[in-house]
Amino acid sequence: MLFADAHLHTNPIKGLGAKAVARKFKGLGGWFMAIVSLPPHHYGLGATFNDYVKSIEVLINECKTARSEGLVVKCLAGIHPADLERLIAKGILKCDEAYYLALKVLNHISTLIKEGAIDGIGEVGRPHYKTVPEAFVLNNLILRHSLTLARDLNVNIHLHLEQGGYITALDIDELLGYNSVSRSLVMLHHLDIRAAVEAERLGLFYSVPGKLQILREAFKRLKPVYVIESDFVDDPRRPGVSSYPWDIISNQKALVNDDVVNEEYIAKLNIDNIVRHYGVSPP
């Protein structure tokens, strides 16, 4: 069996970094990773435009490193909704300043996509926790702008959203229609089972975290139309806060051995859906 991690982060400054992560993942049967940017403060940087530029440079180098270990890699850069919320809530920037900073960062990402240095946009969206209303509105503005960019550039985009079940899925379904965004480009990232059921019903593409209990329920309730992610943050202060990339492999193998799922279903998630969504060649 071969395995993919549809969304994770690596941090060569404070964490393991892409080299160690990719090597261990590949050694256990991994073939594909989508590496997604971290906010600048994860690297000890500030909140200026130049800090975002530097953080994206780190991402690009991490993607190159993972590729050098023999993995197929997609590289996505964005501006995380929690980061925008943090800038406002902590008084680092005013709402209008944060808005124009985000637009400037996305414009830079667009340039890098056109140059071939970045493959897509991610992650952007809305906080999944309670926040001040203006931060939620700001992130919604950036979400709509990012979807338009993904449509115009014809690239993948990862959405970070609240776990609102039917309401979340319905809102994204309507938003894609309003913006004429191809559903094949959009991934609703890190959905719980309730939201996944609704996304599947509306024909939206999504990922689920690779924790054992979540996968056990997903394999029983969901059609093989999604992908699995670790959402690894590579932060030693928060070990395993989501999952380790190698854990999502061991969890899937364990559920195959327990006859919860068969290898054909696993192959659809880890190969067929990855190839179709990311436009990569099969292993």
SULVEN-V127972 format. One record per pair of residues at least 4 apart in sequence whose C-alpha atoms are under 7 Angstrom apart, sorted by the first residue. I is the first residue (numbers start at 1). J is the second residue. D is the distance in Angstrom with one decimal. If there is no record, write none. Layout:
BEGIN
I&J&D ; I&J&D
END
This chain:
BEGIN
1&29&6.8 ; 2&29&5.1 ; 2&30&5.8 ; 2&31&6.5 ; 2&270&6.8 ; 3&29&5.9 ; 3&30&4.5 ; 3&31&6.0 ; 3&249&6.6 ; 3&270&5.1 ; 4&30&5.7 ; 4&31&5.9 ; 4&32&4.7 ; 4&33&5.9 ; 4&270&5.1 ; 5&32&6.2 ; 5&33&4.9 ; 5&34&6.5 ; 5&228&6.2 ; 5&229&4.8 ; 5&230&6.2 ; 5&245&6.7 ; 6&33&5.9 ; 6&34&5.2 ; 6&227&6.4 ; 6&228&5.9 ; 6&229&4.7 ; 7&33&6.9 ; 7&34&5.0 ; 7&35&6.0 ; 7&36&6.5 ; 7&229&5.1 ; 7&230&6.4 ; 7&231&5.4 ; 8&34&6.4 ; 8&35&5.2 ; 8&36&5.9 ; 8&229&6.9 ; 8&230&5.9 ; 8&231&4.3 ; 8&232&4.9 ; 8&233&6.7 ; 9&35&5.5 ; 9&36&5.3 ; 9&37&6.4 ; 9&38&6.6 ; 9&231&6.7 ; 9&232&5.6 ; 9&233&5.0 ; 9&234&6.5 ; 10&17&5.1 ; 10&18&5.6 ; 10&233&6.3 ; 10&234&5.3 ; 11&15&4.9 ; 11&16&6.4 ; 11&17&4.7 ; 11&234&5.7 ; 12&16&5.9 ; 12&17&3.7 ; 12&18&6.7 ; 13&43&6.1 ; 14&43&6.9 ; 14&235&6.5 ; 15&234&5.0 ; 15&235&5.2 ; 15&236&6.0 ; 16&20&6.0 ; 16&21&6.6 ; 16&234&6.3 ; 17&21&6.3 ; 18&22&5.6 ; 18&62&5.4 ; 18&65&6.2 ; 18&66&5.5 ; 19&23&6.0 ; 19&65&5.9 ; 19&66&5.8 ; 20&24&6.2 ; 21&25&6.1 ; 22&26&5.9 ; 22&66&5.4 ; 22&69&6.4 ; 23&27&6.1 ; 23&69&6.1 ; 24&28&6.6 ; 25&29&6.7 ; 25&30&5.1 ; 25&245&6.4 ; 25&246&5.5 ; 26&30&4.2 ; 26&31&6.1 ; 31&71&5.2 ; 31&72&6.2 ; 32&71&5.5 ; 32&72&4.7 ; 32&73&5.8 ; 33&72&6.5 ; 33&73&5.0 ; 33&74&6.5 ; 34&73&5.6 ; 34&74&4.6 ; 34&75&5.9 ; 35&63&6.7 ; 35&74&6.3 ; 35&75&5.2 ; 35&76&6.3 ; 36&75&6.2 ; 36&76&4.8 ; 36&77&5.8 ; 36&122&6.2 ; 36&123&6.9 ; 37&56&6.6 ; 37&59&5.8 ; 37&76&6.3 ; 37&77&4.9 ; 37&78&6.4 ; 38&42&6.5 ; 39&79&6.9 ; 39&80&6.7 ; 39&83&6.4 ; 40&44&6.7 ; 40&45&5.0 ; 40&46&6.3 ; 40&47&6.8 ; 40&51&6.1 ; 40&52&5.8 ; 40&55&5.3 ; 41&45&4.8 ; 41&46&5.9 ; 45&51&5.9 ; 46&51&5.7 ; 47&51&5.9 ; 48&52&6.6 ; 49&53&6.3 ; 49&101&6.6 ; 49&105&6.7 ; 50&54&6.2 ; 51&55&6.2 ; 52&56&6.2 ; 52&105&6.9 ; 53&57&6.3 ; 54&58&6.4 ; 55&59&6.5 ; 56&60&6.2 ; 56&77&6.7 ; 57&61&6.3 ; 58&62&6.2 ; 59&63&6.2 ; 60&64&6.4 ; 60&117&6.9 ; 61&65&6.2 ; 62&66&6.2 ; 63&67&6.2 ; 63&73&6.5 ; 63&75&6.1 ; 64&68&6.2 ; 65&69&6.7 ; 66&71&6.1 ; 66&73&7.0 ; 67&71&4.9 ; 67&72&6.1 ; 67&73&6.1 ; 74&119&5.9 ; 75&118&5.4 ; 75&119&5.2 ; 75&120&6.5 ; 76&118&6.1 ; 76&119&5.7 ; 76&120&4.6 ; 76&121&5.0 ; 76&122&5.2 ; 77&109&6.7 ; 77&120&6.6 ; 77&121&5.0 ; 77&122&5.0 ; 77&123&6.7 ; 78&106&6.9 ; 78&121&5.3 ; 78&122&4.4 ; 78&123&5.0 ; 78&124&5.9 ; 79&83&7.0 ; 79&102&6.8 ; 79&123&6.3 ; 79&124&5.7 ; 80&84&6.7 ; 80&123&5.6 ; 80&124&5.2 ; 81&85&6.2 ; 81&124&5.9 ; 81&125&5.6 ; 81&126&5.3 ; 81&127&5.6 ; 81&139&5.9 ; 82&86&6.0 ; 82&127&5.9 ; 83&87&6.3 ; 84&88&6.5 ; 84&98&6.7 ; 85&89&5.9 ; 85&135&5.2 ; 86&90&5.8 ; 87&91&6.2 ; 87&92&5.0 ; 87&93&5.5 ; 88&92&6.2 ; 88&93&5.6 ; 88&94&6.0 ; 88&95&6.3 ; 88&135&6.8 ; 93&97&5.8 ; 93&98&5.8 ; 94&98&6.2 ; 95&99&6.1 ; 96&100&6.3 ; 97&101&6.1 ; 98&102&6.1 ; 99&103&6.3 ; 99&138&6.7 ; 100&104&6.1 ; 101&105&6.2 ; 102&106&6.1 ; 103&107&6.1 ; 104&108&6.3 ; 105&109&6.2 ; 106&110&6.1 ; 107&111&6.4 ; 108&112&6.4 ; 109&113&6.2 ; 110&114&6.3 ; 111&115&6.3 ; 112&116&6.2 ; 112&117&5.2 ; 112&118&5.6 ; 113&117&5.8 ; 113&118&4.7 ; 113&119&5.8 ; 113&120&6.8 ; 119&155&6.7 ; 120&155&5.1 ; 120&156&4.9 ; 120&157&5.8 ; 121&156&6.3 ; 121&157&4.6 ; 121&158&6.5 ; 122&157&5.5 ; 122&158&4.7 ; 122&159&6.8 ; 123&158&5.0 ; 123&159&5.7 ; 123&160&6.1 ; 124&143&6.0 ; 124&158&6.6 ; 124&159&5.3 ; 124&160&5.7 ; 125&139&5.9 ; 125&140&6.5 ; 125&143&5.0 ; 125&159&5.2 ; 125&160&4.8 ; 125&161&5.7 ; 126&136&6.3 ; 126&139&5.5 ; 126&140&6.4 ; 126&160&6.0 ; 126&161&4.9 ; 126&162&6.4 ; 127&136&7.0 ; 127&161&6.2 ; 127&162&6.0 ; 128&161&5.8 ; 128&162&3.9 ; 128&163&6.4 ; 131&135&6.8 ; 131&136&6.8 ; 132&136&6.7 ; 133&137&6.3 ; 134&138&6.0 ; 135&139&6.2 ; 136&140&6.2 ; 137&141&6.3 ; 138&142&6.4 ; 139&143&6.0 ; 140&144&6.3 ; 141&145&6.3 ; 142&146&6.0 ; 143&147&6.2 ; 144&148&6.4 ; 145&149&6.4 ; 146&150&6.2 ; 147&151&6.2 ; 147&181&6.9 ; 148&152&6.2 ; 148&179&6.5 ; 149&153&5.9 ; 150&154&5.5 ; 150&155&5.1 ; 150&156&6.5 ; 150&157&6.4 ; 151&155&7.0 ; 151&181&5.2 ; 151&182&6.8 ; 155&185&6.1 ; 156&185&4.5 ; 156&186&5.9 ; 157&185&6.1 ; 157&186&5.1 ; 157&187&6.3 ; 158&186&6.2 ; 158&187&5.0 ; 158&188&6.1 ; 158&189&6.0 ; 159&187&6.2 ; 159&188&5.0 ; 159&189&5.6 ; 160&188&6.7 ; 160&189&5.7 ; 162&168&7.0 ; 163&168&6.9 ; 163&191&6.8 ; 163&192&6.8 ; 163&195&6.3 ; 164&168&4.8 ; 164&195&6.5 ; 165&169&6.4 ; 165&194&5.4 ; 165&195&3.9 ; 165&198&6.3 ; 166&170&5.9 ; 166&195&6.4 ; 166&198&5.4 ; 167&171&6.0 ; 168&172&6.4 ; 169&173&6.0 ; 169&195&6.8 ; 169&198&6.0 ; 169&199&5.3 ; 170&174&6.2 ; 171&175&6.0 ; 172&176&6.0 ; 173&177&6.5 ; 174&178&6.2 ; 175&179&6.2 ; 176&180&5.7 ; 176&181&5.0 ; 177&181&6.7 ; 183&204&6.6 ; 184&277&6.2 ; 185&277&6.8 ; 186&205&6.6 ; 187&205&5.2 ; 187&206&4.8 ; 187&207&6.9 ; 188&205&6.3 ; 188&206&4.4 ; 188&207&6.3 ; 189&206&5.8 ; 189&207&5.1 ; 189&208&7.0 ; 190&207&5.4 ; 190&208&4.8 ; 190&209&5.5 ; 191&195&5.8 ; 191&196&5.7 ; 191&207&6.2 ; 191&208&5.2 ; 192&196&6.0 ; 192&208&6.6 ; 193&197&6.1 ; 193&218&6.6 ; 194&198&6.7 ; 195&199&6.1 ; 196&200&6.0 ; 197&201&6.3 ; 197&222&6.9 ; 198&202&6.3 ; 199&203&6.1 ; 199&204&4.9 ; 200&204&5.7 ; 205&226&6.1 ; 206&226&5.4 ; 206&227&6.7 ; 207&226&5.6 ; 207&227&4.7 ; 207&228&5.3 ; 207&229&6.4 ; 208&227&6.6 ; 208&228&5.2 ; 208&229&6.2 ; 209&228&5.9 ; 209&229&5.0 ; 209&230&5.6 ; 209&231&6.9 ; 210&214&6.8 ; 210&215&6.0 ; 210&228&5.8 ; 210&229&5.7 ; 210&230&5.6 ; 210&243&6.7 ; 210&248&4.8 ; 211&215&6.1 ; 211&243&6.5 ; 211&248&6.6 ; 212&216&6.1 ; 212&251&5.4 ; 213&217&6.4 ; 214&218&6.0 ; 215&219&5.9 ; 216&220&6.5 ; 216&255&7.0 ; 217&221&6.1 ; 218&222&5.3 ; 219&261&6.2 ; 224&265&6.1 ; 224&268&6.3 ; 224&269&6.1 ; 225&269&7.0 ; 225&273&6.9 ; 226&269&6.1 ; 226&273&6.7 ; 227&269&5.0 ; 227&270&6.6 ; 227&273&6.7 ; 228&269&7.0 ; 230&242&6.5 ; 230&243&4.9 ; 230&244&5.9 ; 230&245&5.3 ; 230&248&6.4 ; 231&242&5.9 ; 231&243&6.5 ; 232&242&5.9 ; 232&243&5.6 ; 232&244&5.6 ; 232&245&6.6 ; 235&239&6.4 ; 240&244&5.9 ; 243&247&6.4 ; 243&248&7.0 ; 244&248&6.8 ; 246&250&6.5 ; 247&251&5.9 ; 248&252&6.3 ; 249&253&6.3 ; 250&254&6.1 ; 251&255&6.4 ; 252&256&6.3 ; 253&257&6.2 ; 254&258&6.2 ; 255&259&6.2 ; 255&260&5.2 ; 255&261&6.1 ; 256&260&5.9 ; 256&261&5.1 ; 256&262&5.6 ; 256&263&6.8 ; 261&265&6.8 ; 262&266&6.6 ; 263&267&6.1 ; 264&268&6.4 ; 265&269&6.6 ; 266&270&6.1 ; 267&271&5.4 ; 267&272&6.7 ; 268&272&4.7 ; 268&273&5.9 ; 269&273&5.4 ; 270&274&6.1 ; 271&275&6.0 ; 271&282&6.6 ; 272&276&6.2 ; 273&277&5.9 ; 274&278&5.7 ; 275&279&5.3 ; 275&280&4.9 ; 275&281&6.1 ; 275&282&6.0
END
